């Protein structure tokens, strides 16, 4: 096997350990990687410093003592069933914002489906300039680079794809928790926000050059991590126990990949059906605060062909909400 970088050697070792039911010989790893046993030991030591629990046994080799709770590419991609999303995963120990890094890579020509994921963010953000609390090792903070064949007026469907994917992944990783969707970008549990989606576009004429869809999921945050954040919760708070961050990330990427394939095939109605099935917005009275500073109320009745919220006013007329804040009354 040709020589590899230290990062590639580490990824290979993690893949072998994840795929093994027992120990993996250090001699075999050295032979496969074309390096010395000492180089393998040094690489394993580096993985331990990152947080992987790796045991070593003389004459047997190395094995994982526990499922890794670190979002290394080899861990996130292990068993990932997705056609486009996650073909490449860029892992960062810390980032100001994964969306900032994804935007930089997109401008440099990075392929569609690349995922930027971080253990923590120093300046995570949500819609309308709000901050997103991102303590290290507690949540899912990732952004996906997309190059959709979609007119900008239908970019809301990218957010819908993300919201539906997050709701499904959360429900799968936290059985018994009822997660629901609040238009346009929130996943809620018992009226409290557990996840947000942020879609940012770079457009050219009447086409999307590229889009970055960012997601933040409060997975293993304790109440202290969310102190001062009104209306926020986490899966740990709701269930009383920690969830697997790698499993949650994989579940989200797989569900997003499925939704995005529907969108690429022009099957937007199916995405709307999925969103409606988990919605806590439709059928409720809402107050809409638009980007233009208007504020109005009515009953949410559904979504239109662009993914915008339809609201029936007290006059009987129907109005579209294209953005802004929506409060459930």
C-alpha positions as CSV (number, residue, x, y, z in Angstrom):
1,X,0.0,0.0,0.0
2,X,1.4,3.4,-1.0
3,X,2.5,5.9,1.7
4,X,-0.2,7.9,3.3
5,X,-0.4,11.1,5.3
6,X,-0.8,10.9,9.1
7,X,-4.5,11.9,8.7
8,X,-5.1,9.1,6.2
9,X,-3.3,6.5,8.4
10,X,-5.4,7.5,11.3
11,X,-8.6,7.2,9.2
12,X,-7.5,3.8,8.0
13,X,-6.8,2.5,11.5
14,X,-10.2,3.8,12.7
15,X,-12.0,2.1,9.8
16,X,-10.3,-1.2,10.6
17,X,-11.1,-1.0,14.3
18,X,-14.7,-0.1,13.6
19,X,-15.0,-3.0,11.2
20,X,-13.5,-5.6,13.6
21,X,-15.2,-7.7,16.2
22,X,-12.0,-8.2,18.1
23,X,-8.4,-7.0,18.0
24,X,-6.5,-5.8,15.0
25,X,-2.9,-6.7,14.8
26,X,-0.4,-3.8,14.9
27,X,1.8,-5.8,12.6
28,X,-0.9,-6.2,10.0
29,X,-1.7,-2.4,10.3
30,X,2.0,-1.6,9.8
31,X,2.2,-3.9,6.8
32,X,-1.0,-2.5,5.2
33,X,0.1,1.1,5.7
34,X,3.7,0.5,4.7
35,X,5.0,2.0,8.0
36,X,6.8,0.7,11.1
37,X,5.0,-0.7,14.2
38,X,6.3,2.4,16.0
39,X,4.5,4.7,13.5
40,X,1.3,2.7,14.1
41,X,1.7,3.1,17.8
42,X,2.2,6.8,17.4
43,X,-0.9,7.1,15.3
44,X,-3.0,5.2,17.8
45,X,-1.6,7.4,20.6
46,X,-2.8,10.4,18.6
47,X,-6.3,8.9,18.2
48,X,-6.4,8.4,21.9
49,X,-5.6,12.0,22.5
50,X,-8.5,12.9,20.3
51,X,-10.8,10.9,22.6
52,X,-11.0,7.4,21.1
53,X,-10.9,4.7,23.7
54,X,-8.5,2.2,22.2
55,X,-7.1,-0.8,24.1
56,X,-3.8,-2.5,23.3
57,X,-3.1,-6.1,24.1
58,X,0.4,-7.8,23.6
59,X,0.3,-10.4,20.8
60,X,-3.3,-9.4,19.9
61,X,-3.1,-5.8,18.9
62,X,-5.7,-3.0,19.2
63,X,-9.4,-2.8,19.7
64,X,-12.0,-0.1,20.5
65,X,-13.1,-0.3,24.1
66,X,-16.3,1.7,23.4
67,X,-18.2,3.3,20.6
68,X,-16.4,6.5,19.7
69,X,-18.2,9.7,20.5
70,X,-16.1,11.8,18.2
71,X,-17.2,12.9,14.7
72,X,-14.1,11.9,12.8
73,X,-14.8,11.2,9.1
74,X,-14.2,7.5,9.4
75,X,-16.6,7.3,12.3
76,X,-19.4,9.4,10.7
77,X,-19.0,7.5,7.4
78,X,-18.9,4.0,9.0
79,X,-22.0,2.3,7.6
80,X,-23.4,5.5,6.1
81,X,-26.0,4.7,3.5
82,X,-26.1,7.8,1.4
83,X,-25.6,8.3,-2.3
84,X,-24.4,12.0,-2.4
85,X,-24.4,13.5,1.0
86,X,-21.3,12.7,3.1
87,X,-19.2,11.4,0.2
88,X,-16.5,13.6,1.8
89,X,-16.5,14.7,5.5
90,X,-14.3,17.5,6.7
91,X,-13.7,17.3,10.5
92,X,-12.7,20.2,12.6
93,X,-11.9,20.3,16.3
94,X,-13.3,23.8,16.4
95,X,-14.7,26.3,14.0
96,X,-16.1,29.8,14.2
97,X,-19.0,28.3,12.2
98,X,-19.1,25.2,10.0
99,X,-21.2,27.2,7.5
100,X,-18.3,29.7,7.1
101,X,-15.9,26.9,6.4
102,X,-18.3,25.2,4.0
103,X,-18.9,28.5,2.2
104,X,-15.1,28.9,1.7
105,X,-14.8,25.4,0.3
106,X,-17.8,25.8,-2.0
107,X,-16.3,29.0,-3.5
108,X,-13.1,27.0,-4.1
109,X,-15.1,24.4,-6.1
110,X,-15.7,21.7,-3.4
111,X,-18.0,19.0,-4.7
112,X,-21.7,18.7,-3.8
113,X,-22.4,16.6,-0.8
114,X,-19.3,17.5,1.1
115,X,-20.0,17.8,4.8
116,X,-18.1,20.1,7.2
117,X,-18.6,19.0,10.8
118,X,-17.1,20.4,14.0
119,X,-16.8,19.2,17.6
120,X,-17.5,22.8,18.7
121,X,-18.2,26.3,17.3
122,X,-17.0,29.6,18.7
123,X,-19.5,31.7,16.7
124,X,-22.3,29.3,15.7
125,X,-25.3,31.1,14.3
126,X,-29.0,30.6,13.4
127,X,-31.5,32.6,11.4
128,X,-31.7,36.4,11.6
129,X,-28.2,36.7,13.1
130,X,-29.0,34.8,16.3
131,X,-26.2,32.9,18.1
132,X,-26.2,29.1,18.4
133,X,-24.7,27.7,21.6
134,X,-22.1,25.1,20.5
135,X,-20.2,23.6,23.4
136,X,-17.5,21.1,22.4
137,X,-18.4,17.5,22.2
138,X,-22.1,18.0,23.0
139,X,-24.0,18.6,19.8
140,X,-24.2,18.1,16.1
141,X,-22.8,21.1,14.2
142,X,-22.5,20.5,10.5
143,X,-23.0,22.1,7.1
144,X,-23.6,20.5,3.7
145,X,-22.4,22.0,0.4
146,X,-25.1,21.7,-2.3
147,X,-25.3,22.7,-6.0
148,X,-29.0,22.2,-6.7
149,X,-30.7,22.7,-10.0
150,X,-33.3,24.9,-8.3
151,X,-34.5,28.4,-8.8
152,X,-33.8,30.7,-5.8
153,X,-37.6,31.1,-5.1
154,X,-37.7,27.4,-4.2
155,X,-34.7,27.4,-1.9
156,X,-37.1,27.0,1.1
157,X,-37.2,23.3,0.1
158,X,-33.6,22.9,1.1
159,X,-34.6,24.0,4.6
160,X,-37.6,21.7,4.5
161,X,-35.3,18.8,3.5
162,X,-33.0,19.6,6.5
163,X,-35.9,19.9,9.0
164,X,-37.5,16.7,8.0
165,X,-34.2,14.9,8.1
166,X,-33.4,16.2,11.6
167,X,-36.8,15.3,12.9
168,X,-36.5,11.7,11.6
169,X,-32.9,11.3,12.9
170,X,-33.9,12.7,16.3
171,X,-36.9,10.4,16.6
172,X,-34.8,7.4,15.7
173,X,-32.0,8.2,18.1
174,X,-34.3,9.1,21.0
175,X,-37.2,6.6,21.1
176,X,-40.1,7.9,23.0
177,X,-39.4,11.5,22.2
178,X,-41.9,13.2,20.0
179,X,-40.1,15.7,17.8
180,X,-42.2,18.0,15.6
181,X,-41.6,20.7,13.0
182,X,-42.2,24.4,13.3
183,X,-42.0,26.4,10.1
184,X,-39.6,27.4,8.6
185,X,-36.6,25.7,10.3
186,X,-37.1,24.5,13.8
187,X,-37.4,21.0,15.3
188,X,-39.3,21.1,18.6
189,X,-39.9,18.8,21.6
190,X,-42.7,19.7,23.9
191,X,-42.7,23.3,22.6
192,X,-39.0,23.8,23.1
193,X,-36.4,24.0,20.4
194,X,-33.9,21.2,20.0
195,X,-32.6,21.9,16.4
196,X,-32.4,24.6,13.9
197,X,-31.6,24.7,10.2
198,X,-29.9,27.6,8.4
199,X,-29.8,27.7,4.6
200,X,-27.5,30.3,2.9
201,X,-27.3,30.8,-0.9
202,X,-24.9,32.2,-3.4
203,X,-27.0,33.0,-6.5
204,X,-26.2,34.1,-10.0
205,X,-29.0,35.6,-12.2
206,X,-32.0,33.2,-11.6
207,X,-30.0,30.2,-10.5
208,X,-28.3,29.0,-7.3
209,X,-24.6,28.8,-7.7
210,X,-24.2,26.9,-4.5
211,X,-26.0,26.5,-1.2
212,X,-24.9,25.7,2.3
213,X,-27.3,24.0,4.7
214,X,-26.2,24.2,8.3
215,X,-27.8,22.2,11.1
216,X,-27.3,22.5,14.9
217,X,-28.8,19.7,17.1
218,X,-28.7,20.0,20.9
219,X,-27.8,16.4,21.6
220,X,-26.0,16.0,24.9
221,X,-26.2,19.5,26.3
222,X,-26.9,19.7,30.0
223,X,-29.2,22.4,31.2
224,X,-26.2,24.5,32.2
225,X,-25.0,24.6,28.6
226,X,-28.3,26.2,27.5
227,X,-28.7,28.6,30.4
228,X,-29.9,31.9,29.2
229,X,-31.2,30.5,25.9
230,X,-35.0,30.8,26.2
231,X,-37.2,27.9,24.9
232,X,-34.2,25.6,24.2
233,X,-33.8,21.9,25.1
234,X,-31.6,18.9,24.3
235,X,-32.1,15.2,23.7
236,X,-30.2,14.5,27.0
237,X,-32.5,16.8,28.9
238,X,-35.6,15.2,27.4
239,X,-34.5,11.6,27.7
240,X,-32.3,11.7,30.8
241,X,-29.4,10.0,29.0
242,X,-26.8,10.7,26.4
243,X,-27.3,9.8,22.8
244,X,-24.7,8.6,20.2
245,X,-23.6,11.7,18.3
246,X,-22.1,9.6,15.4
247,X,-25.4,7.7,15.0
248,X,-27.4,11.0,15.2
249,X,-25.1,12.5,12.5
250,X,-25.4,9.5,10.3
251,X,-29.1,9.4,10.7
252,X,-29.4,13.0,9.7
253,X,-27.1,12.7,6.6
254,X,-29.0,9.6,5.4
255,X,-32.4,11.2,5.8
256,X,-31.2,14.4,4.1
257,X,-29.7,12.4,1.2
258,X,-33.1,10.7,0.7
259,X,-35.0,14.0,0.8
260,X,-32.5,15.7,-1.5
261,X,-32.8,12.9,-4.1
262,X,-36.6,13.6,-4.1
263,X,-36.0,17.3,-4.6
264,X,-33.5,16.6,-7.4
265,X,-36.2,14.4,-9.1
266,X,-38.8,17.2,-8.9
267,X,-40.8,15.3,-6.3
268,X,-41.4,18.3,-4.1
269,X,-44.9,17.2,-3.1
270,X,-43.4,14.2,-1.3
271,X,-41.2,16.4,0.8
272,X,-44.2,18.6,1.7
273,X,-46.1,15.5,2.7
274,X,-43.2,14.4,5.0
275,X,-43.0,17.9,6.5
276,X,-46.8,18.1,7.1
277,X,-46.8,14.7,8.8
278,X,-44.5,16.0,11.5
279,X,-45.7,19.6,11.5
280,X,-47.0,21.3,14.7
281,X,-47.6,24.5,12.7
282,X,-50.4,23.7,10.3
283,X,-53.8,24.0,11.9
284,X,-52.5,26.3,14.6
285,X,-53.0,30.1,14.9
286,X,-49.7,31.9,14.2
287,X,-48.3,35.3,14.4
288,X,-45.9,36.2,11.5
289,X,-43.3,38.9,11.9
290,X,-41.9,39.5,8.4
291,X,-38.5,40.7,7.3
292,X,-40.2,43.9,6.2
293,X,-41.3,44.7,9.7
294,X,-45.0,43.7,9.2
295,X,-46.8,41.6,11.9
296,X,-50.0,39.7,11.2
297,X,-52.0,36.7,12.5
298,X,-54.0,33.9,11.1
299,X,-54.4,30.1,10.9
300,X,-51.6,28.2,9.1
301,X,-53.2,26.0,6.5
302,X,-50.3,24.4,4.6
303,X,-47.4,25.1,2.2
304,X,-47.4,26.4,-1.3
305,X,-45.4,25.2,-4.4
306,X,-42.3,27.2,-3.2
307,X,-42.4,25.8,0.3
308,X,-43.8,29.0,1.8
309,X,-46.3,28.9,4.7
310,X,-49.9,29.6,3.8
311,X,-51.9,31.5,6.5
312,X,-55.6,32.2,6.4
313,X,-56.3,35.6,7.8
314,X,-59.4,36.5,9.9
315,X,-60.8,38.2,6.8
316,X,-60.9,34.8,5.0
317,X,-58.0,35.8,2.6
318,X,-54.9,33.6,2.4
319,X,-51.4,35.1,2.7
320,X,-48.0,33.6,2.1
321,X,-45.2,33.8,4.7
322,X,-42.0,33.8,2.8
323,X,-39.7,34.2,5.8
324,X,-39.3,36.0,9.1
325,X,-40.4,34.7,12.5
326,X,-43.5,32.6,13.1
327,X,-44.9,32.2,16.6
328,X,-47.4,29.6,17.6
329,X,-50.3,31.1,19.5
